[in-house]
Amino acid sequence: MKAGASAAEAVVREGNEFSTVVRLGQVETLKESGAKVMGVRVFMGKRAANTYTSDLSSSGLDQMVASAVALARITSEDEFSGLPEKEQLGAIDGDLDLYHRDVYSLSNEDRIDYARRCEKAATSGDSRIANSEGGSFDAADGRKIFANSLGFVGEYRRSYCSVSAVPVAKDEQGNMQRDFWYSVARSIKLLEEPEKVGKIAAQRTLRRLGARKAKTAKVPVIFDPLVARSLLEHIAEAVNGDSVYRGASFLAGKLGEKVAGENITVVDDGTLKGGFGTSPFDGEGIATRRTVVIEKGELKSYLLNTYTAKKLKLATTGNASRGLAGTPGIGVGNFFLQPGNRAPEQMIGDVKEGLYVTELMGFGVNLVTGDFSRGASGLWISGGQLSYPVEEITVAGNLKDMLFNISEIANDLEFRGAVACPTLRIDGLTVAGE
């Protein structure tokens, strides 16, 4: 501000990361790092510029500020540029259970042992699993401090740890299949035992052996939670304010309209205790909140930061996400589809002939038109049972129709990231194979 800026904001991040991969019992990679970096965004009226640095000495900060101010003087004006209104600023009070010291309490030997135990459990239970892409253990913690010239100052800390395994199985003909499983948590105490994770990874891999193509048909398709999550991510992209104001979303201009079936309620909640998408404030210093995006099929809200809210003549939803460089983007809090009442096994039992999808591949989604076509693999359902594995197939439809054709939602909502979705059954999709 002393250098002539009309407004400014700054963010400081510091953190530590650890990662190791053990393959066939031997340490293949081990990485450990720490960083402390700072970024600043300055405004000259409706002109703005960003700079960042990892040199936090006085001279380093002086150079960063001087560069930002010089750049802001020569950038183009944008009438929607600027900080939020002062009265919009704030943060959630209280402990959101985002940080646990125990994530960094293990020695390197114990961390490697987690990865080794997970891989061993994945590879030792069946002779058909004789290879592996590794067992891994990751840990990270971080701290963020954010301030702006309107008087807002806030900070929070986060921690994260995970364990995973990727076994490779081979059948009698020499055909190989791979799959994975993982556990992720804010605290070591909440992490699943590596032996349990490894066994599930093995089960998921073995059930893929003997996979073949399915015949082309229009059948009910059931998406397991990890795959269903990717469908929900497409919805998050479609309600992203950037996509909406650019007209690059099939949901643009649909506020207040029915865009899905009555059974569909989608929520973004950045306030959930311990959530992977939780924070006390967003990337602009606005308190995070719970936003109902779709309620009983009706589109209630987009996800917005200050800039896109101004563009669309709406109010920010507290979804600004900010790195060190560039203008704030839009991110989700904890974005999820509200679950139903029945178990996935009951849903599968109702299907005479259909497909249970465990993996989607490729990027065949057009958010403007809603067209959806992606490679898939999974298990064929026959007589209400998972009968045999299938691969090299394509699942196609249109997201506009798919949102109305979700005929059932299971009760197995579980957060393994910021986006979570239960098992889904969608009717009317085309499965292309032989």
Summary of the structure (lengths in Angstrom):
residues: 434
radius of gyration: 24.0
end to end distance: 66.1
largest distance: 73.6
contacts: 1518
relative contact order: 0.13
helix: 22%
strand: 41%
